[in-house]
Structure formats: structure tokens, C-alpha cells
Amino acid sequence: MGTSTTRQRWADELAAIEAAGLTKRERALTGPQSSRIALATGSRLNFCANNYLGLADDPRIEQAAVDGIRTHGFGLASVRFICGTQDVHLELEHRVAQLLQRDAAILFSSCFDANGGVFEALFGAEDAIISDELNHASLIDGIRLCKARRYRYRNRDMADLEAQLQAASDARSRIVVTDGVFSMDGYLAPLDEICDLADRYDALVLVDDSHAVGFMGDGGRGTPWVFGVQDRVDILTGTFGKALGGASGGYVAAHREVVDLLRQRARPYLFSNTLAPSVVTGTLAALAIVEGSDDARERLHANGALFRGLMAEAGFDLLPGEHPIVPVMFGDAVLAGAMADELDRRGVYVTAFSYPVVPQGRARIRVQLSAVHTEQDVREAVAAFVAAREAVGGAAVTG
Ligand SMILES: *Cc1c(COP(=O)(O)O)cnc(C)c1O
């Protein structure tokens, strides 16, 4: 049961989180993830999922997952190397490697696990890891688990990256680590400049492309293709839990020797259960859709452009960009929260983010578009933003 003083300490911590207004609450959907979701209190237009291509409830993928259960069972009850590898796991690894034009790929239960395992397996105390300060928590944790020297550079700041590369110049090997897309801003990492600096200082490059794979760059391959540096990025990590069907799973795609070494040494791979067969067969169907046509990508980017255009016209302050993450800036945390509440009342589900998730005074509502939003959905959302602004105090809100 724990000692009463320890339990009291935890209760105090929870009370402090609540008092600071930082308690995260879950809202239960009563149906599938989609552009319109069902909650106990009614339906909402959903603008806060990572369901970029709208594949989360795609009937073709659902059928492939059901078929996968029938042909390959529900679970494997094993890690990969004991008796948890099926033909479909190998097929998915092959297909990921093909899509991303790498030698090979290796599956993990999540991208969190991929990032948790990749560094410790490949780098030791003689090496240096140079990491963007806004990288995803899983990269930060993965780097912490590794004995390599750690250097951090300011977000997308190439002068600072160069300074850190210089500081790390005596290491045995160096790797620059970045998100392809920074999820709070929707900004892309400047991979062309990063690769130039990496070349100059003899460093490798790792890109976690979780918020891009499936829909950014040529064929939806990701941010390296946006910048034309696909042949200069050494290691790609990413998730199946966003655009690629949204179920679960992650991967590392890289040179043959990287993937082979991860199979021998990556701890989340060696000590955690294999991906469920239905997730694998469903994700294979998602990849077939992603590779088969540009239609969903075109709808997604058209929706993003429409939303950005209409919101700017209505006088809202947006962070600029090309990504379907569209941050609507309010500055003040209370205001951003009040706007999200008013939007919810008008049937539009979005999330407000404030400090410490974003810098102090930079509170925002992060809108995420999907290929399955209709033009009408987008127009309704913009109208709801305008009405919500009126409700919380008019034009003073903007900017
Ligand atoms: C979402 C995300 C992850 C985590 O992916 P999971 O498969 O859900 O664990 C890792 N890195 C980045 C950059 C992400 O956006």
C-alpha cells in the first residue's frame, strides 16, 4: 500500500499540477478516429488528430487488419527473435525500406521505442550526439540512455549547430539528430543546411520524420525529399501511429549494417513484444494506399491551404508554413484555453497549448488538417473560430 507519507507526497504533487491548471484530461471517443468524432456529449468536427491522410478508419485498412487476425492470429506472445517473427513482419520491413529508399528497416512497438533503442546500440562514450533543443521527448530519452557525449543546439539555429559540431570535433564519430517537423510550430528542420554542416564536420544525420512520413515530399516519403537530401540522411525513424493508419508501431530505416546491429543490440527490440499481426497487415494496406496515389496528399495540402487562407483573411495570427499543422497564436494561456472551450461549444474539437509545452507568452491552438476534412468542414471550423473570438471578447483577441 505504500507508506502514508509517500502517498501524501504524490497527492500533493497532483494537487500542485491541478492548481497550476496543468492537469491533462482524457475525453473518451465512443467511435473511430475520423474527421467527425463521437463523444458522450455529442459529435465534434475533429481538428486535433495526427490522422493526416484520414486512414485511421479507412475500410480497406480495417479489412486488411481483420484478415490479418484470421490468417496470422491475434498475438504472437513472443519477442521477434524467439518466435515472434511472421512473414508479414518481414514484408512490412521490406516495404518501409522500399518506400524510404534505404537498404533495410527494422520494426519497433512504437517510434518512442525506436528512438529509445537506436542511440545506445550504435554509439558509445567516444562518440558525440548533437541534438535540436526541441526534439521529441523520445529522442531526448533515447540520447540519455546512451553513453555518448551530448550537445544541444537552439531550435533550427545553424550557427549554433556549427558551434556544437566544432565543440564535438574530437569525438570518434558525430551524429546530428533532428525532428523532420517540429510539432508545436509545424516548422520543418532545414535539412539542406543541416546536411551541409554535417558534411563539413564529418557527421552523420538522423531524422525522426513521424510528423511527415506519408504526406510530405515526393511520394509522401518525408522531409528529406522536400529538401532533396534523401541520399544524405543516414538514419530515418518514424511512426505508423500518425499518417500511416494511426494504429501503432515505429521503425528505423537505414544502411544495412545499422539495421543489422539494431537487431542484435536495440533493447526495446530485444526485450519487448512483437507488433500484433493485425497492426502489421493493416499498416501494409496503409502503405499500399500511400504508394498508390497522391490523391489523399493533395486533399490534405489543399485543406491546409484553404484553412490558412481563410483564417488569415479573418484576421487570425498564424505561424507561417506548408505543413498541415497550423498554429493559431493567442499569446495568453487563459485566452487560448477560453477559445478552445468556445470552439468545443460550437462543435469543433481543438487543443490549446501553453507553457511549458510552448514558450511563455506563446500560447496557441494547434489545428491539424486531414485529407478527410471536406471543404465544408474547413469553412465550418473557420466560422467557429470567428464566433468563438466574438464570444471571448472580440477583435482584441487576435495577435
Ligand atoms: C509521435 C512522435 C513519436 C512517437 O511515436 P509513437 O509511435 O507514438 O511512439 C516520436 N517522434 C516524433 C517526432 C513524434 O512526433
PDBQT file of the ligand as one rigid body, heavy atoms in Angstrom, charges set to zero:
ROOT
HETATM    1  C1  LIG A 401       4.580  10.968 -32.344  1.00  0.00    +0.000 C 
HETATM    2  C2  LIG A 401       6.060  11.015 -32.350  1.00  0.00    +0.000 A 
HETATM    3  C3  LIG A 401       6.831   9.988 -31.797  1.00  0.00    +0.000 A 
HETATM    4  C4  LIG A 401       6.199   8.842 -31.065  1.00  0.00    +0.000 C 
HETATM    5  O1  LIG A 401       5.666   7.907 -31.948  1.00  0.00    +0.000 OA
HETATM    6  P1  LIG A 401       4.899   6.644 -31.327  1.00  0.00    +0.000 P 
HETATM    7  O2  LIG A 401       4.932   5.656 -32.429  1.00  0.00    +0.000 OA
HETATM    8  O3  LIG A 401       3.530   7.120 -30.974  1.00  0.00    +0.000 OA
HETATM    9  O4  LIG A 401       5.667   6.205 -30.133  1.00  0.00    +0.000 OA
HETATM   10  C5  LIG A 401       8.196  10.064 -31.906  1.00  0.00    +0.000 A 
HETATM   11  N1  LIG A 401       8.794  11.106 -32.514  1.00  0.00    +0.000 NA
HETATM   12  C6  LIG A 401       8.096  12.123 -33.027  1.00  0.00    +0.000 A 
HETATM   13  C7  LIG A 401       8.802  13.268 -33.679  1.00  0.00    +0.000 C 
HETATM   14  C8  LIG A 401       6.701  12.116 -32.956  1.00  0.00    +0.000 A 
HETATM   15  O5  LIG A 401       6.010  13.130 -33.466  1.00  0.00    +0.000 OA
ENDROOT
TORSDOF 0
